[in-house]
Amino acid sequence: MNIKLRAKRVEKQMTQTELANKLKMCLATYSMKETGKIDFTLSEIQDLMYYLDCEFNDIFFKKEVANKGDK
């Protein structure tokens, strides 16, 4: 689940339905994307940043790759 995305959506007082409509997708699809079952496309991410008035790092976690050679 993308907790940061959900938190930002709630902060902006938007329901999943409202944001899904803005992104021109059905609620079921948006819900699966917000919960991480399906990935957002790049254009959808750009639209999310626009509608939520935020930056990428405000709504998505950075994936860090651990260096397995370090102890």
Buried (B, 14 or more C-beta within 10 A) or exposed (E): EBEBBBEBBEEEEBEBEBBBBBBEBEBEBBBBBBEEEEEBEEEBBEBBBEBBEBEEEBBBEEEEEEEEEEE
